């Protein structure tokens, strides 16, 4: 079964750090670019960051640029998001999402992990 | 970065047809994809490309596009179709991806 499982969310104080992980299974992880998408409580989906299959190309939304770092370990079938200098507005459910190979859509999503930034 | 604009809310009578639209400059270059999200659940892809449905998505869901507008049509809406719907496409101005703000569909 193709699956993405996020972990690492929790409660953190403003200015703090957190590292999210996404474990992939059931497909050839190293063939796919991967993404993080977040959803603040009661709000819409927001693309956060993308990383190409070999980590050669990395992109960030302006809202997280300079604070978040995406990475991957193809040997461990894992995707990561290091989040530093966290703000209240980073409070959200964070999903990892796999795009269709050679396509323009996300066909596989994890269940999400909640990040709460609050003092 | 580009923006995709959706109506915040749409309603449809049970069994009737409803169209949910998404507007944005990136849609002149890229197809939209559509996601259904129910409360407490992850988004589910329902339409991608010109008009493709992933396995398991009912054929009452269809997609179309014209100019800078993409549409998701549900023909014969069912009670279980009540959900939030998001459009998404490649971004034609810098970032790889952009999402619409979402449309809350109510089935009456």
Interface residues (C-beta under 8 A of the other chain):
Chain A: X35 X37 X44 X45 X46 X47 X50 X59 X61 X62 X95 X100 X103 X104 X105 X106 X107 X109 X110 X111 X112
Chain B: X1 X30 X31 X33 X35 X37 X42 X43 X44 X45 X48 X49 X54 X84 X86 X88 X89 X90 X95 X96 X97 X98 X99 X100 X101 X102
